[in-house]
Amino acid sequence: MTAPATGIGYFPRWLAGISCYIAFGLGGLLSSLTILPVLRFWPGERNVRIQRVQKAVHYMFRGFVHMLTWAGVVRVSTVNLQRLQQAKGMVVIANHPTLIDVVVLISLMPNAGCIVKQGLWRNPFLRGVVSAAGYIPNRGAELLLQDCREVLARGTNLIIFPEGTRTVKGAVINPFARGSANIALRAGADILPVVLRVVHPGLTKQDPWYEIPRRTIQMQVETGASIAHLRYDAESGGDARMARQLTRDLETYYKQQLDINYELT
């Protein structure tokens, strides 16, 4: 087990980690001004153009994860990765232990979309990326649901964190909101659960973004078996009741999975 970096030995790790953040921001800005507009407006149907951009973002994020690995910030391992890479038109849910969870997931999936908070649409470094990739702005419930249906119908997977925010340090998970269950049931999409297990936590909700962890975050990305929405549609009760039941089942599943000890190789 690697000892945590301390004293003067922590400075090179901090500098390398901050350099990754700077490269990520500048890369997002430059790609928004160069390659992404070309891919977005290159001839072809709208869905094809969006898929091109999503694949480009996938490669960009994969490069960023490689940089973070080189800097000693994170080391990612996977279990059942083929389920994630072969998914199509599914609601991909995951627990949310760190700041970089969505980056890691998109780096592993060539056709992923997500719901983006309004602030990122005003961020000069990332607004071009989220707009070109067809990501969904977090707006009113009905408009949001309509956007989600369109994204899922064209075969794009939709990443959602049911916790809503990063897991509070010391907790297994935060209580799940019903948003992901509502979207899956009302859009008629199956759910693909992904469990993010972390050793040496860092970049948590309580940590400022610039506080590079003193030990490498060991993250295991484990993809579970898909959950059919029809299983809940077949039960009696309205949409609200079924969404509550599905949310309870998902929360129980994650609590059980995250209680399992594991070793990263």
PAZAPA-4460 file (N, C-alpha, C; in steps of 0.05 Angstrom, whole numbers, plus 32768, in hexadecimal, padded with zeros to 4 digits):
% residues 265
    n_x    n_y    n_z   ca_x   ca_y   ca_z    c_x    c_y    c_z   seq   type   mol
   8011   7FE8   8000   8000   8000   8000   8012   8019   8000     1      M     A
   800B   802C   7FEE   801B   8044   7FEC   8015   8057   8003     2      T     A
   802B   8062   800F   8027   8075   8025   801E   8090   8019     3      A     A
   800E   809F   8029   8005   80B9   801F   801C   80CD   801C     4      P     A
   801A   80DE   8008   802E   80F2   8003   802B   8108   8019     5      A     A
   8041   8110   8025   8040   8124   803A   8057   8138   8036     6      T     A
   8054   814F   8043   8069   8163   8042   8070   816C   8026     7      G     A
   808A   816F   8021   8093   8178   8006   808D   8163   7FF1     8      I     A
   808B   8149   7FFA   8085   8134   7FE6   8069   8136   7FDA     9      G     A
   8057   8145   7FE8   803C   8149   7FDD   803B   815D   7FC6    10      Y     A
   804E   816F   7FC5   804D   8184   7FB1   804D   817A   7F94    11      F     A
   805F   8168   7F8D   805E   815E   7F71   8043   8151   7F6A    12      P     A
   8037   8142   7F7D   801D   8136   7F78   8007   814C   7F74    13      R     A
   8008   8160   7F86   7FF4   8176   7F84   7FF8   8185   7F69    14      W     A
   8011   818A   7F62   8016   8199   7F49   800D   8189   7F31    15      L     A
   8012   816F   7F31   8009   815E   7F1A   7FEB   815D   7F19    16      A     A
   7FDD   815A   7F30   7FC0   8159   7F2F   7FB4   8173   7F26    17      G     A
   7FBE   818A   7F2F   7FB4   81A4   7F26   7FB9   81A8   7F09    18      I     A
   7FD0   819E   7EFF   7FD6   81A0   7EE2   7FC2   8191   7ED2    19      S     A
   7FB8   817B   7EDC   7FA3   816B   7ECE   7F8A   817B   7ECC    20      C     A
   7F82   8189   7EE2   7F6A   8199   7EE1   7F6C   81B0   7ECD    21      Y     A
   7F84   81BD   7ECC   7F88   81D3   7EB9   7F87   81C8   7E9C    22      I     A
   7F93   81B1   7E98   7F93   81A6   7E7D   7F76   819E   7E75    23      A     A
   7F67   8195   7E88   7F4B   818D   7E82   7F3A   81A6   7E7B    24      F     A
   7F3E   81BB   7E8A   7F2F   81D4   7E84   7F36   81E0   7E69    25      G     A
   7F51   81E2   7E64   7F5A   81ED   7E4B   7F53   81DB   7E33    26      L     A
   7F54   81C1   7E38   7F4D   81AE   7E23   7F2F   81B0   7E1C    27      G     A
   7F1E   81B4   7E30   7F02   81B8   7E2B   7EFC   81D1   7E1B    28      G     A
   7F0A   81E6   7E23   7F07   8200   7E14   7F10   81FE   7DF7    29      L     A
   7F28   81F3   7DF3   7F33   81F1   7DD8   7F23   81DE   7DC7    30      L     A
   7F1A   81C8   7DD2   7F0A   81B5   7DC2   7EEF   81C2   7DBA    31      S     A
   7EE4   81D3   7DCC   7ECB   81E0   7DC6   7ECE   81F4   7DAF    32      S     A
   7EE6   81FD   7DAB   7EEB   8211   7D96   7EF5   8204   7D7C    33      L     A
   7EFD   81EB   7D7D   7F0A   81DE   7D66   7EFC   81C4   7D5D    34      T     A
   7F03   81AE   7D69   7EFB   8194   7D5F   7EDD   818F   7D63    35      I     A
   7ED2   8197   7D7A   7EB5   8191   7D80   7EA2   819F   7D6C    36      L     A
   7EA6   81B8   7D65   7E94   81C4   7D51   7E96   81B6   7D36    37      P     A
   7EAF   81AE   7D2F   7EB2   819F   7D15   7EA2   8186   7D16    38      V     A
   7EA4   8176   7D2C   7E95   815D   7D2E   7E77   8162   7D2F    39      L     A
   7E70   8178   7D3C   7E53   817D   7D40   7E46   8185   7D26    40      R     A
   7E53   8194   7D15   7E47   819E   7CFD   7E50   818F   7CE3    41      F     A
   7E60   817B   7CE7   7E67   816A   7CCF   7E4E   815D   7CC4    42      W     A
   7E4C   815A   7CAA   7E33   814F   7C9E   7E2B   8135   7CAB    43      P     A
   7E10   8132   7CAE   7E05   8119   7CB9   7DED   8120   7CC9    44      G     A
   7DDD   810B   7CD0   7DC5   810F   7CE0   7DCD   8119   7CFC    45      E     A
   7DBA   8126   7D09   7DBF   8132   7D23   7DCA   811E   7D37    46      R     A
   7DBD   8106   7D38   7DC5   80F2   7D4B   7DE2   80E9   7D46    47      N     A
   7DE9   80E6   7D2C   7E04   80DE   7D25   7E18   80F3   7D2E    48      V     A
   7E11   810C   7D2A   7E24   8122   7D32   7E28   8122   7D50    49      R     A
   7E12   811E   7D5F   7E14   811D   7D7C   7E25   8106   7D85    50      I     A
   7E22   80EF   7D78   7E31   80D7   7D7F   7E4F   80DC   7D7B    51      Q     A
   7E56   80EA   7D65   7E72   80F0   7D60   7E7E   8100   7D77    52      R     A
   7E6F   8115   7D80   7E79   8126   7D95   7E7B   8116   7DAF    53      V     A
   7E67   8105   7DB5   7E68   80F5   7DCD   7E81   80E3   7DCD    54      Q     A
   7E87   80D7   7DB7   7E9E   80C6   7DB5   7EB8   80D6   7DB9    55      K     A
   7EB8   80EE   7DAE   7ED0   80FF   7DB2   7ED3   8107   7DCF    56      A     A
   7EBD   810D   7DDD   7EBE   8114   7DF9   7EC8   80FB   7E09    57      V     A
   7EBE   80E4   7E01   7EC7   80CB   7E0E   7EE5   80C8   7E0C    58      H     A
   7EF1   80CD   7DF6   7F0E   80CB   7DF3   7F1D   80E1   7E03    59      Y     A
   7F11   80F9   7E03   7F1D   810F   7E13   7F1D   8108   7E30    60      M     A
   7F07   80FE   7E3A   7F05   80F7   7E57   7F17   80DF   7E5D    61      F     A
   7F1A   80CD   7E4A   7F2C   80B6   7E4E   7F49   80C0   7E51    62      R     A
   7F50   80D4   7E40   7F6A   80E0   7E42   7F6E   80ED   7E5D    63      G     A
   7F59   80FB   7E67   7F5B   8109   7E81   7F5F   80F5   7E97    64      F     A
   7F51   80DE   7E96   7F55   80C9   7EAB   7F71   80BE   7EAA    65      V     A
   7F7C   80BB   7E92   7F98   80B2   7E90   7FAB   80C6   7E9D    66      H     A
   7FA5   80E0   7E99   7FB5   80F5   7EA5   7FB4   80F3   7EC4    67      M     A
   7F9B   80F0   7ECE   7F98   80ED   7EEB   7FA6   80D5   7EF6    68      L     A
   7FA6   80BF   7EE6   7FB4   80A7   7EEF   7FD2   80AD   7EF0    69      T     A
   7FDD   80BA   7EDB   7FF9   80C1   7EDA   8001   80D3   7EF2    70      W     A
   7FEE   80E5   7EFA   7FF4   80F8   7F10   7FF0   80EA   7F2B    71      A     A
   7FE7   80D2   7F2B   7FE3   80C4   7F45   7FC9   80CC   7F53    72      G     A
   7FB7   80D8   7F45   7F9E   80E1   7F52   7F8A   80C9   7F54    73      V     A
   7F88   80B9   7F3F   7F75   80A3   7F3F   7F80   808B   7F30    74      V     A
   7F77   8073   7F38   7F7D   805B   7F28   7F63   804C   7F26    75      R     A
   7F5A   8048   7F0D   7F40   803C   7F08   7F43   801F   7EFF    76      V     A
   7F33   800D   7F0A   7F31   7FF2   7F01   7F13   7FED   7EFB    77      S     A
   7F0D   7FD9   7EEB   7EF1   7FD4   7EE3   7EE9   7FB7   7EE7    78      T     A
   7ED0   7FB2   7EEB   7EC4   7F98   7EEC   7EAB   7F98   7EDA    79      V     A
   7EA9   7F84   7EC8   7E93   7F83   7EB5   7E91   7F9C   7EA4    80      N     A
   7EA8   7FA5   7E9A   7EA8   7FBD   7E8A   7E98   7FBA   7E70    81      L     A
   7E97   7FA2   7E65   7E89   7F9E   7E4C   7E6B   7FA5   7E4E    82      Q     A
   7E5F   7FA2   7E66   7E43   7FAA   7E6A   7E40   7FC8   7E66    83      R     A
   7E53   7FD7   7E6F   7E52   7FF4   7E6D   7E57   7FFD   7E50    84      L     A
   7E6A   7FF0   7E43   7E71   7FF8   7E28   7E5C   7FF0   7E13    85      Q     A
   7E4D   7FDB   7E19   7E39   7FD1   7E07   7E1D   7FDC   7E0C    86      Q     A
   7E1A   7FEB   7E21   7E00   7FF6   7E28   7DF6   8009   7E13    87      A     A
   7DDC   800A   7E0F   7DD0   801C   7DFB   7DB5   8025   7E05    88      K     A
   7DB1   803F   7E07   7D97   804A   7E0E   7D8F   8043   7E2B    89      G     A
   7DA2   8042   7E3D   7D9C   803A   7E59   7DA2   8051   7E6C    90      M     A
   7D94   8051   7E83   7D9A   8063   7E98   7DB0   8056   7EA9    91      V     A
   7DC8   8062   7EA8   7DDF   8058   7EB7   7DE0   8067   7ED1    92      V     A
   7DDD   8059   7EE7   7DDE   8066   7F01   7DF7   805E   7F10    93      I     A
   7E01   806F   7F21   7E19   8069   7F30   7E18   8079   7F4A    94      A     A
   7E25   806E   7F5F   7E2A   807E   7F77   7E3F   8093   7F70    95      N     A
   7E43   80A6   7F82   7E52   80BE   7F7B   7E67   80C5   7F90    96      H     A
   7E7C   80B6   7F93   7E90   80BB   7FA8   7EA3   80D2   7FA3    97      P     A
   7EA9   80D9   7F8A   7EBE   80EC   7F84   7EB6   8101   7F6F    98      T     A
   7EC6   8115   7F6D   7EC2   812B   7F59   7EC4   8121   7F3C    99      L     A
   7ED3   810C   7F37   7ED9   8104   7F1C   7EC9   80EC   7F12   100      I     A
   7EB3   80E5   7F20   7EA4   80CD   7F19   7E99   80CE   7EFD   101      D     A
   7E8D   80E4   7EF6   7E81   80E6   7EDB   7E96   80E5   7EC5   102      V     A
   7EAE   80F0   7ECB   7EC4   80EF   7EB7   7ECD   80D2   7EB3   103      V     A
   7ECF   80C4   7EC9   7ED7   80A8   7EC8   7EC3   8097   7EB8   104      V     A
   7EA9   809B   7EBE   7E95   808C   7EB0   7E94   8092   7E92   105      L     A
   7E95   80AC   7E8B   7E95   80B2   7E6E   7EAE   80A9   7E60   106      I     A
   7EC4   80A8   7E6F   7EDD   809D   7E63   7EDB   8080   7E5C   107      S     A
   7EC8   8072   7E68   7EC4   8055   7E63   7EAD   804F   7E50   108      L     A
   7E9D   8064   7E49   7E86   8060   7E38   7E87   8072   7E1F   109      M     A
   7E85   8066   7E08   7E87   8076   7DEF   7E6D   8085   7DE8   110      P     A
   7E57   807E   7DF5   7E3D   808B   7DEE   7E2E   8093   7E07   111      N     A
   7E39   80A6   7E16   7E2D   80AE   7E2F   7E25   80CB   7E2E   112      A     A
   7E0E   80D0   7E3B   7E04   80EB   7E3F   7DFF   80EE   7E5D   113      G     A
   7DF9   8107   7E65   7DF3   810B   7E81   7DE3   8125   7E84   114      C     A
   7DD7   8128   7E9C   7DC9   8140   7EA2   7DDC   8154   7EAF   115      I     A
   7DDE   816C   7EA5   7DF2   817F   7EAD   7DE5   8197   7EBB   116      V     A
   7DEF   819F   7ED2   7DE4   81B6   7EE0   7DE8   81CF   7ECF   117      K     A
   7DD6   81E2   7ED3   7DD5   81FA   7EC3   7DEF   8209   7EC3   118      Q     A
   7DFE   8208   7EDA   7E16   8218   7EDC   7E2B   8210   7EC8   119      G     A
   7E2C   81F7   7EC0   7E40   81EE   7EAC   7E3A   81F9   7E90   120      L     A
   7E21   8200   7E8B   7E1A   820B   7E71   7E24   8228   7E6E   121      W     A
   7E2C   8234   7E85   7E38   824E   7E85   7E56   824E   7E89   122      R     A
   7E61   8235   7E8D   7E7E   8233   7E91   7E8D   8234   7E76   123      N     A
   7E9F   8248   7E73   7EAB   824C   7E58   7EBD   8234   7E50   124      P     A
   7EC7   8224   7E64   7ED8   820E   7E5E   7EC8   81F5   7E55   125      F     A
   7EB0   81F2   7E5F   7EA1   81D9   7E5A   7E87   81DC   7E4B   126      L     A
   7E7C   81F5   7E48   7E62   81F7   7E3C   7E62   81ED   7E1F   127      R     A
   7E78   81F1   7E11   7E79   81E7   7DF6   7E78   81C9   7DF4   128      G     A
   7E85   81BC   7E08   7E86   819F   7E09   7E6A   8194   7E0F   129      V     A
   7E5D   819E   7E24   7E43   8193   7E2B   7E2D   8199   7E16   130      V     A
   7E30   81B0   7E09   7E1C   81B6   7DF4   7E20   81A5   7DDC   131      S     A
   7E39   81A2   7DD3   7E3E   8192   7DBA   7E38   8175   7DBE   132      A     A
   7E3C   816B   7DD7   7E38   814E   7DDC   7E1A   8147   7DE1   133      A     A
   7E09   815B   7DE0   7DEC   8156   7DE3   7DE5   814F   7E00   134      G     A
   7DF4   8159   7E13   7DED   8154   7E2F   7DD4   8164   7E37   135      Y     A
   7DC7   815C   7E4C   7DAD   8166   7E53   7DAF   817B   7E69   136      I     A
   7DA4   8193   7E64   7DA4   81A7   7E79   7D8F   81A0   7E8E   137      P     A
   7D96   81A5   7EA7   7D84   819F   7EBE   7D70   81B5   7EC0   138      N     A
   7D59   81B2   7EB3   7D44   81C6   7EB3   7D2A   81BA   7EBE   139      R     A
   7D14   81C6   7EB8   7CFA   81BC   7EC3   7CF5   819F   7EBF   140      G     A
   7CE6   8193   7ED1   7CE2   8176   7ED1   7CD8   816A   7EB6   141      A     A
   7CC4   8176   7EAB   7CB8   816C   7E92   7CCB   816F   7E7B   142      E     A
   7CD8   8187   7E79   7CEC   818B   7E63   7D03   8178   7E67   143      L     A
   7D0C   8173   7E7F   7D22   8161   7E85   7D1A   8145   7E7D   144      L     A
   7D03   813C   7E83   7CFA   8121   7E7C   7CF8   811E   7E5E   145      L     A
   7CEE   8132   7E50   7CED   8131   7E33   7D09   812F   7E27   146      Q     A
   7D1C   813E   7E31   7D38   813C   7E27   7D43   8120   7E2C   147      D     A
   7D3E   8116   7E44   7D48   80FB   7E4B   7D3D   80E6   7E38   148      C     A
   7D23   80E8   7E32   7D17   80D4   7E20   7D25   80D5   7E04   149      R     A
   7D2A   80ED   7DFB   7D36   80F0   7DE0   7D53   80E4   7DE0   150      E     A
   7D62   80EA   7DF5   7D7D   80E0   7DF7   7D7D   80C2   7DF8   151      V     A
   7D6C   80B6   7E09   7D6B   8099   7E0C   7D61   808B   7DF2   152      L     A
   7D4E   8098   7DE5   7D42   808D   7DCC   7D57   808B   7DB6   153      A     A
   7D6B   809D   7DB5   7D7F   809B   7DA0   7D96   8088   7DA7   154      R     A
   7D93   807A   7DBE   7DA7   8066   7DC6   7DBD   806F   7DD7   155      G     A
   7DBC   8089   7DDF   7DD1   8093   7DF1   7DCA   808B   7E0E   156      T     A
   7DDE   8083   7E1D   7DDB   807C   7E39   7DDB   8096   7E49   157      N     A
   7DCB   8096   7E5E   7DC8   80AE   7E6E   7DD3   80A9   7E8B   158      L     A
   7DE8   80B7   7E92   7DF5   80B3   7EAC   7DE7   80C4   7EC1   159      I     A
   7DDE   80B8   7ED7   7DD1   80C6   7EEC   7DDC   80BD   7F07   160      I     A
   7DE1   80D0   7F19   7DE9   80C9   7F34   7DD1   80CD   7F47   161      F     A
   7DC4   80B7   7F50   7DAC   80BA   7F60   7DB0   80C9   7F7A   162      P     A
   7DC9   80C9   7F84   7DCF   80D8   7F9D   7DCC   80F6   7F99   163      E     A
   7DCF   80FF   7F80   7DCC   811C   7F7A   7DE5   812C   7F7F   164      G     A
   7DF5   8124   7F91   7E0E   8131   7F97   7E22   811D   7FA1   165      T     A
   7E3B   8125   7FA5   7E4F   8111   7FAE   7E48   8106   7FCA   166      R     A
   7E4F   80ED   7FCE   7E4A   80E0   7FE7   7E57   80EF   7FFE   167      T     A
   7E49   80F3   8014   7E54   80FF   802C   7E6A   80ED   8037   168      V     A
   7E80   80F9   803E   7E97   80E9   8048   7E8E   80D9   8061   169      K     A
   7E94   80C0   8062   7E8C   80AF   8078   7E72   80A0   8074   170      G     A
   7E62   80A8   8060   7E49   8099   805A   7E4E   8085   8044   171      A     A
   7E3D   8070   8043   7E3F   805D   802D   7E34   806A   8013   172      V     A
   7E1C   8075   8015   7E10   8085   7FFF   7DFE   809A   800C   173      I     A
   7DF8   80AF   7FFC   7DE3   80C2   8004   7DC8   80B6   7FFD   174      N     A
   7DB3   80BE   800A   7D98   80B5   8002   7D93   80BA   7FE4   175      P     A
   7D87   80A7   7FD6   7D82   80AA   7FBA   7D69   80BB   7FB5   176      F     A
   7D6B   80CC   7FA1   7D53   80DB   7F97   7D45   80C9   7F82   177      A     A
   7D2C   80D0   7F7C   7D1C   80BF   7F6A   7D20   80C6   7F4C   178      R     A
   7D31   80DA   7F46   7D34   80E3   7F2B   7D3B   80CE   7F17   179      G     A
   7D4F   80BE   7F1D   7D58   80A9   7F0A   7D43   8094   7F06   180      S     A
   7D34   808D   7F1B   7D1F   8079   7F18   7D08   8084   7F08   181      A     A
   7D01   809D   7F0D   7CEB   80AA   7EFD   7CF2   80AB   7EDF   182      N     A
   7D0B   80B2   7ED9   7D13   80B4   7EBD   7D12   8099   7EB0   183      I     A
   7D1D   8085   7EBD   7D1E   806A   7EB2   7D02   805F   7EAD   184      A     A
   7CF0   8062   7EC0   7CD5   8058   7EBD   7CC4   8067   7EA8   185      L     A
   7CC7   8082   7EA9   7CB6   8092   7E97   7CC2   8093   7E7B   186      R     A
   7CDC   808D   7E78   7CE8   808C   7E5D   7CE9   8070   7E52   187      A     A
   7CE2   805C   7E63   7CE2   8040   7E5A   7CFE   8036   7E55   188      G     A
   7D11   803D   7E67   7D2D   8035   7E63   7D36   8023   7E7A   189      A     A
   7D46   800F   7E73   7D52   7FFE   7E88   7D68   800D   7E97   190      D     A
   7D6E   8003   7EAF   7D83   8010   7EBF   7D9B   7FFE   7EC1   191      I     A
   7DB3   800A   7EBF   7DCC   7FFC   7EC1   7DDB   8007   7EDA   192      L     A
   7DDC   7FF8   7EF0   7DE9   8002   7F08   7E07   7FFF   7F07   193      P     A
   7E16   8014   7F0E   7E33   8013   7F10   7E3B   801B   7F2C   194      V     A
   7E4B   8009   7F38   7E54   800E   7F54   7E71   8018   7F53   195      V     A
   7E75   8030   7F5F   7E90   803B   7F60   7E9B   8036   7F7D   196      L     A
   7EAE   8025   7F7F   7EBA   801F   7F99   7ED5   802D   7F9A   197      R     A
   7EDA   803A   7FB0   7EF1   804B   7FB3   7F01   8044   7FCC   198      V     A
   7F1B   8041   7FC8   7F2E   803E   7FDE   7F3F   8058   7FDF   199      V     A
   7F45   8061   7FF7   7F53   807B   7FFA   7F42   8091   7FEE   200      H     A
   7F2B   8097   7FF9   7F19   80AC   7FEE   7F27   80C7   7FEB   201      P     A
   7F1F   80D5   7FD7   7F28   80F0   7FD2   7F15   80FE   7FBF   202      G     A
   7F18   8119   7FBC   7F07   8129   7FAB   7EEA   8125   7FB2   203      L     A
   7EE4   8123   7FCC   7EC9   811F   7FD6   7EBA   8139   7FD8   204      T     A
   7EA2   8138   7FE1   7E91   8150   7FE4   7E9E   8164   7FF8   205      K     A
   7EAC   8159   800C   7EB8   816A   8020   7ED4   8175   8018   206      Q     A
   7EDF   816B   8002   7EFA   8173   7FFA   7EF8   8189   7FE4   207      D     A
   7F07   819F   7FE7   7F08   81B2   7FD1   7F15   81A6   7FB8   208      P     A
   7F0D   81AF   7FA0   7F16   81A3   7F87   7F34   81A3   7F85   209      W     A
   7F41   81B8   7F91   7F5E   81BA   7F8E   7F6E   81AA   7FA2   210      Y     A
   7F60   819C   7FB4   7F6E   818B   7FC8   7F73   8170   7FBC   211      E     A
   7F8A   816C   7FAF   7F91   8153   7FA2   7F95   813E   7FB8   212      I     A
   7F89   8127   7FB6   7F8C   8113   7FCB   7FA9   810A   7FCE   213      P     A
   7FB1   8105   7FE7   7FCD   80FE   7FEE   7FD2   80E0   7FE7   214      R     A
   7FBE   80D1   7FE3   7FC1   80B5   7FDA   7FB0   80B2   7FC0   215      R     A
   7FB9   80A1   7FAF   7FAA   809B   7F96   7F8F   8090   7F9D   216      T     A
   7F7A   809B   7F91   7F5F   8091   7F94   7F5D   8077   7F83   217      I     A
   7F58   8061   7F91   7F55   8047   7F83   7F37   8043   7F7E   218      Q     A
   7F2F   8045   7F65   7F13   8044   7F5E   7F0D   802B   7F4D   219      M     A
   7EFA   801B   7F57   7EF1   8004   7F47   7ED6   800A   7F3C   220      Q     A
   7ED3   8007   7F22   7EB9   800C   7F14   7EAD   7FF1   7F0E   221      V     A
   7E98   7FE9   7F1C   7E8B   7FCF   7F18   7E6F   7FD3   7F0D   222      E     A
   7E6B   7FC8   7EF5   7E51   7FCA   7EE8   7E40   7FB1   7EEF   223      T     A
   7E28   7FB6   7EF9   7E16   7FA0   7F01   7E05   7F98   7EEA   224      G     A
   7DF2   7F85   7EF0   7DDF   7F7C   7EDC   7DC9   7F91   7ED8   225      A     A
   7DBF   7F94   7EC0   7DAB   7FA8   7EBA   7D91   7FA1   7EC8   226      S     A
   7D81   7FB6   7ECE   7D68   7FB3   7EDC   7D52   7FBC   7EC8   227      I     A
   7D40   7FAA   7EC1   7D2C   7FAF   7EAD   7D16   7FC1   7EB9   228      A     A
   7D0F   7FD6   7EAB   7CFA   7FE8   7EB4   7CDF   7FDA   7EB3   229      H     A
   7CDC   7FC6   7EA1   7CC2   7FB8   7E9F   7CBB   7FA8   7EB8   230      L     A
   7CD0   7FA1   7EC7   7CCB   7F93   7EE0   7CBA   7FA4   7EF3   231      R     A
   7CBE   7FBE   7EF2   7CAE   7FD1   7F03   7C95   7FD9   7EF5   232      Y     A
   7C95   7FDB   7EDB   7C7C   7FE2   7ECD   7C67   7FCD   7ED1   233      D     A
   7C70   7FB4   7ED4   7C5D   7F9D   7ED7   7C4F   7F9D   7EF2   234      A     A
   7C5B   7FAB   7F06   7C4F   7FAC   7F20   7C38   7FC0   7F21   235      E     A
   7C26   7FBB   7F34   7C0F   7FCE   7F36   7C18   7FE7   7F44   236      S     A
   7C0A   7FFD   7F3E   7C11   8017   7F4B   7C19   802B   7F36   237      G     A
   7C17   8044   7F3D   7C1D   805A   7F2A   7C3B   805E   7F27   238      G     A
   7C42   8072   7F16   7C5E   8078   7F11   7C6D   8080   7F2B   239      D     A
   7C60   8090   7F3B   7C6D   809A   7F54   7C73   8083   7F67   240      A     A
   7C61   8071   7F6A   7C65   805A   7F7C   7C7C   8048   7F71   241      R     A
   7C7B   8043   7F57   7C90   8032   7F4C   7CAC   803F   7F4D   242      M     A
   7CAC   805A   7F4A   7CC6   8068   7F4C   7CD1   8067   7F68   243      A     A
   7CBF   8069   7F7C   7CC8   8066   7F98   7CD3   804B   7F9E   244      R     A
   7CC5   8036   7F93   7CCE   801B   7F98   7CE9   8016   7F8A   245      Q     A
   7CEC   801E   7F71   7D05   801B   7F63   7D1B   8029   7F71   246      L     A
   7D16   8041   7F7A   7D2B   8051   7F89   7D34   8042   7FA2   247      T     A
   7D21   8037   7FB1   7D28   8028   7FC9   7D38   800F   7FC2   248      R     A
   7D31   8002   7FAD   7D40   7FEA   7FA4   7D5C   7FF1   7F9C   249      D     A
   7D5F   8007   7F8D   7D7A   800F   7F84   7D8B   8017   7F9C   250      L     A
   7D80   8026   7FAF   7D8F   802E   7FC6   7D98   8016   7FD7   251      E     A
   7D86   8002   7FDA   7D8E   7FEA   7FE8   7DA4   7FDB   7FD9   252      T     A
   7DA2   7FD9   7FBF   7DB6   7FCC   7FAF   7DD2   7FD9   7FB3   253      Y     A
   7DD3   7FF3   7FB3   7DED   8000   7FB6   7DF8   7FFD   7FD2   254      Y     A
   7DE7   7FFE   7FE6   7DF0   7FFA   8001   7DFC   7FDE   8004   255      K     A
   7DEF   7FCA   7FF8   7DF9   7FAE   7FFA   7E13   7FAC   7FEB   256      Q     A
   7E15   7FB7   7FD3   7E2D   7FB4   7FC3   7E45   7FC2   7FCF   257      Q     A
   7E40   7FDA   7FDB   7E56   7FE9   7FE6   7E60   7FDF   8001   258      L     A
   7E50   7FCC   800D   7E59   7FBF   8025   7E6C   7FA8   801F   259      D     A
   7E6F   7FA0   8006   7E80   7F8A   7FFE   7E9D   7F93   7FFD   260      I     A
   7EAE   7F84   800C   7ECB   7F8B   800B   7ED6   7F81   7FF0   261      N     A
   7EEA   7F8E   7FE7   7EF7   7F86   7FCE   7F14   7F8F   7FCE   262      Y     A
   7F23   7F84   7FBB   7F3F   7F8B   7FB9   7F44   7F94   7F9C   263      E     A
   7F53   7FAA   7F99   7F5B   7FB4   7F7F   7F75   7FA7   7F78   264      L     A
   7F77   7F9E   7F5F   7F91   7F92   7F57   7FA0   7FA5   7F45   265      T     A
***
